[in-house]
C-alpha cells in the first residue's frame, strides 16, 4: 500500500504543479499578449478552479467522527454549519476586519497543510534531508494569499467583488509585497541548498503564480488545484473505502472516493451564493463575491477540524 500512496501523492503533486504552470501561462496570454483587462475570462477560470476545490472540505465529519453515532454526527454538522454561518455574517458585516482575519487563518492553514502533504511522502520515502518547515510553511502559506492582494492588479479585482476591500492593507501594500516576496525567495534558496529541490520548485511556482497571475486566478488556482487536491490526497489515508482501493492499487478510484461524497457541498455552495447574489444588482460580480465569502467562511471550521490530521502528519 505504501508504494501506492507515494504514487498517488506524486501524481497529485504533479497535477498541482501543472495547474499552477497553466495558470501562469493563461495569465501571460490573456493579460500580456492580448493586452486585455477583462474580468470575464478570470471569473470563468476562477469559478472552475474553486469548483474543483470546494468538495475537499465536505468530508471533515467523516474524518473527525468516523465511528460516531448518528446523533453525535448531527450535532457536529450543526455546530460546523453554525460556525460557518457566523463567519459569513462577520465577513459581510465587517468586510475589512473579517477579510484580514480570514487571510491570516487561510495562510496558516495552507502552509501547514502543504507541509503535512509533503510529510506523508517523506514518511514513506526517507528523503536525504528533512524539510525545513520554518521556511517552507510560511512561504507556502503567505505567498499565495498575500502577494496577489497587494500587487498592481488587485485593485480592479477587489473593486469587482467588493470595493470595501480595496484598502484592506491600510497603505502597507508595498511593504507586504516586498517582505513576503523576499521571504519566499529566501525559502526557495534554503530548499535548493538543503537538497529539497522539489519543494524549491513548488515555492517557485507559487511565487510566479502570485506575481504574474491576476489575483482572482492566483487564489482560485491555488485553492482549487493545489491546496484542495493535496488535502484530498491526504483524506485517502483516513477513509476506509479509499484505503481499500489503495491496497488494491486502484489509486484513481481511491482519490475519487474522497471526492464524490463532497460533491453535494459544491452544489450547496453555489446555490447559497446564487441566492445571496440575486439580491444584488450585478449577478456576475455579486455571485463571485458571495462564492468567495462562503469559501472563506468554511475555512474557519475546516481549519479547526483538519488540525487533527495536520498534527498526525507532521508528528
C-alpha positions, 0 to 999 in steps of 0.5 A, spaced: 500 500 500 505 504 501 508 504 494 501 506 492 500 512 496 507 515 494 504 514 487 498 517 488 501 523 492 506 524 486 501 524 481 497 529 485 503 533 486 504 533 479 497 535 477 498 541 482 504 543 479 501 543 472 495 547 474 499 552 477 504 552 470 497 553 466 495 558 470 501 562 469 501 561 462 493 563 461 495 569 465 501 571 460 496 570 454 490 573 456 493 579 460 500 580 456 499 578 449 492 580 448 493 586 452 486 585 455 483 587 462 477 583 462 474 580 468 470 575 464 475 570 462 478 570 470 471 569 473 470 563 468 477 560 470 476 562 477 469 559 478 472 552 475 478 552 479 474 553 486 469 548 483 474 543 483 476 545 490 470 546 494 468 538 495 475 537 499 472 540 505 465 536 505 468 530 508 471 533 515 465 529 519 467 523 516 474 524 518 473 527 525 467 522 527 468 516 523 465 511 528 460 516 531 453 515 532 448 518 528 446 523 533 453 525 535 454 526 527 448 531 527 450 535 532 457 536 529 454 538 522 450 543 526 455 546 530 460 546 523 454 549 519 453 554 525 460 556 525 460 557 518 454 561 518 457 566 523 463 567 519 459 569 513 455 574 517 462 577 520 465 577 513 459 581 510 458 585 516 465 587 517 468 586 510 475 589 512 476 586 519 473 579 517 477 579 510 484 580 514 482 575 519 480 570 514 487 571 510 491 570 516 487 563 518 487 561 510 495 562 510 496 558 516 492 553 514 495 552 507 502 552 509 501 547 514 497 543 510 502 543 504 507 541 509 503 535 512 502 533 504 509 533 503 510 529 510 506 523 508 511 522 502 517 523 506 514 518 511 514 513 506 520 515 502 526 517 507 528 523 503 536 525 504 534 531 508 528 533 512 524 539 510 525 545 513 518 547 515 520 554 518 521 556 511 517 552 507 510 553 511 510 560 511 512 561 504 507 556 502 502 559 506 503 567 505 505 567 498 499 565 495 494 569 499 498 575 500 502 577 494 496 577 489 492 582 494 497 587 494 500 587 487 498 592 481 492 588 479 488 587 485 485 593 485 480 592 479 479 585 482 477 587 489 473 593 486 469 587 482 467 583 488 467 588 493 470 595 493 470 595 501 476 591 500 480 595 496 484 598 502 484 592 506 492 593 507 491 600 510 497 603 505 502 597 507 501 594 500 508 595 498 511 593 504 507 586 504 509 585 497 516 586 498 517 582 505 513 576 503 516 576 496 523 576 499 521 571 504 519 566 499 525 567 495 529 566 501 525 559 502 526 557 495 534 558 496 534 554 503 530 548 499 535 548 493 541 548 498 538 543 503 537 538 497 529 539 497 529 541 490 522 539 489 519 543 494 524 549 491 520 548 485 513 548 488 515 555 492 517 557 485 511 556 482 507 559 487 511 565 487 510 566 479 503 564 480 502 570 485 506 575 481 504 574 474 497 571 475 491 576 476 489 575 483 482 572 482 486 566 478 492 566 483 487 564 489 482 560 485 488 556 482 491 555 488 485 553 492 482 549 487 488 545 484 493 545 489 491 546 496 484 542 495 487 536 491 493 535 496 488 535 502 484 530 498 490 526 497 491 526 504 483 524 506 485 517 502 489 515 508 483 516 513 477 513 509 476 506 509 473 505 502 479 509 499 484 505 503 481 499 500 482 501 493 489 503 495 491 496 497 488 494 491 492 499 487 486 502 484 489 509 486 484 513 481 478 510 484 481 511 491 482 519 490 475 519 487 472 516 493 474 522 497 471 526 492 464 524 490 461 524 497 463 532 497 460 533 491 453 535 494 457 541 498 459 544 491 452 544 489 450 547 496 455 552 495 453 555 489 446 555 490 447 559 497 451 564 493 446 564 487 441 566 492 445 571 496 447 574 489 440 575 486 439 580 491 444 584 488 444 588 482 450 585 478 449 577 478 456 576 475 460 580 480 455 579 486 455 571 485 463 571 485 463 575 491 458 571 495 462 564 492 468 567 495 465 569 502 462 562 503 469 559 501 472 563 506 467 562 511 468 554 511 475 555 512 474 557 519 471 550 521 475 546 516 481 549 519 479 547 526 477 540 524 483 538 519 488 540 525 487 533 527 490 530 521 495 536 520 498 534 527 498 526 525 502 528 519 507 532 521 508 528 528 
